[in-house]
Structure formats: C-alpha cells, structure tokens
Amino acid sequence: MLKYAVALLALLSGAAYAEASDFIGNWQNPDPKPGGITRIAISPNGGNRVDVRAYGDCHPGECDWGLVQGSVYYANPKSDHVAVIVATFNFGFAHHQITFHKGADGQLIFETLTKLDDNSERHDYVTVGTLKATSWVGPIAQVWQSQPSLQTGWGGGVRGQPVLPPKENCTAFDTRGARAMRKNGAWTVTAGGHVLIDTGRDDQAALLAEAAFRHYRFDRRCTAGGPWKPYWRTAKGFGTDRMGGIYCLAINPTTAHLVLSKASWTIVDGPTTLVELGPFKPQAEAMLGMIRARKLTGECFIGSPDIMTFWVSEPLR
C-alpha cells in the first residue's frame, strides 16, 4: 500500500485546479492494468455537472462499466475552481470509486479505490495512473457509446481527426449606409436597395439592427450545413465583443453539445437551449462544428432569433 501512496503523491504534485469543462472529453489510459481502466469519457450534464462513462480491461476484450453522474468538488466552498471529480461504479461484487484530478500537463490523474464484496480473501485495493486526451474530442450526444459505426466526434468531424469548420453558405451584401426605415407602418433595415432585416412594427429592433451593422460591419448572411438558422458575420469572421443593448446567450464551445428532444436535434449548453434544428442531424452537427471550430462564446439576438442572429467569439462582458 505504501508504494501506491508514494505514487499518488507524486502524481498529485503536478495537479492543477480547473473548470469542470476542462475535464470534458475522451481519455485513454496509456498503461492499463489487468482489470483496470482503459478509457474514460466525460461529457456535460447541464450547468457544471458531468457524466462519466468508464471502460475497463476484460481480457481479451474491453468492458463497458456504464454511465454515471460524476460529483464535482471545488477547491473551497466559495471557489469556482474544480479540484476533483468523483465517479462511483457499483457491480455488486465490487465497487469502484474513481477520483479525477486535472494535471498541470493537461492529463488527468486518476485514483481508483476498489472495494470487493465477493466474500473472497482478497483485499480492497487502490490503483493510480494518468489518462491522456485522445484526438477525438468527445461524443456527439449526451450519452456516449463506443461503436465502430459512430464516425463523428463532438462538434462534427471524423473520429481521430481535428474538428474542422463546416462549409458555410453566405450571401454578400453591401451594407454600407444601412438605414432603418418605416414604410406603411412596418420597419426594415435596407442598404443598396436590399432589405437586410424586416422587424415588422418593432421600431426599436430596427434601430438596434442599424446600429449593429455599423458597429460590426456585417456584410454577409450565412448558414452552416443547410438553409436553416441564418446568422450575420463579416468576410473576416465573427464579432469579438457585445454591443450595448444586445441580448446574448453566453456559451462554452467545449461543453455545447447535441441532444435529441421531441424529435428535434437541439444544440444546448447546460440548461441553455441555443438552436433547434428539427430532424436535420447533419445540419445540427455542422452548426455545432462551427461553434467548436470557431470557438464561439455567445449567440446574440436583435428582436428575436427570427429577426437577426449573430455570434461572437470572445468572452462576453
């Protein structure tokens, strides 16, 4: 037991505090022990909660230990820094309690306490080690399954390859001189003879949209993966700040993920619903891929998502 304690102290000497999102992903054990952990998948479960799925060595194959909700422990009662995540797997004959620490080098340090209830003369024991992040950054859905047919990673892209930005379809406009105008009781924002935004009778939304075109210099309306949920951006990319008066949803591009809710593929981040894309899973994957690849941190609206939507790529203030 002493050698395990020494090994654990050595591993924890490099541990660092982190956010819960820093634990998210797919982790591989480079040196699995017989009967021990081979892989771990940690996925978001709303807010700062996480789910943990473990796979263990069952020579000559691999056993699925199942999915449990992890317990998140902070550095102190008022801290925002996560010290450890704990997951417990019960098999009747044995109980595995796994504690994860974030190492300073980006790895996960784990300690597994195994309690045996098989009426044998074997002792309860502890196992320690490290987990390395794989090139596949995680699951498409909230519940991850290790299936050869599952070829897409979290945010789209082929497993084992980096997440690439999806193809965007954009229509360019000359938005210089964009003005809010009222005609027959209805408000629009026009430029170069084109109606850019139609806000109906919402004059405040029209004036705010005019200000947004000046502030961000939007010059194109785009979609990702299909003709749904258009958004505004510039030729160079996305906005990097939040203009005053704009309503934005703050998101974490690492923890945003897809769920299937009432036959609609939806992009969510914790309790926040970002985009609903109906039954169109490839389009939902493409938009999620854009969020991840572009590191988008906010979805902003003027009037409503149906009037004007755009994304920002820096932390919202």
Protein Blocks (a to p, Z undefined) as FASTA:
>chain_A
ZZmmmmmmmmmmmgccddfklmgccdddfbbcehiafbdcdddeehjbccddddddddfb
dcdebjcddddddfbfkbcbdfbdcddddehjaccdddddddfkopacdddddddfehpa
bdcddddddddddfbfbdfblbdcddfklmbdehiajehiacdddddddddddfehiacd
deehiacddeehiafbdghjalklmmmmmmmmmmnopabdcdehiaehiadddfklccfb
dcehiacddddfklgccddeehiacddehjbcfbdghjalklmmmmmmmmmmnopabdcd
ehiaklogcddfbdcZZ
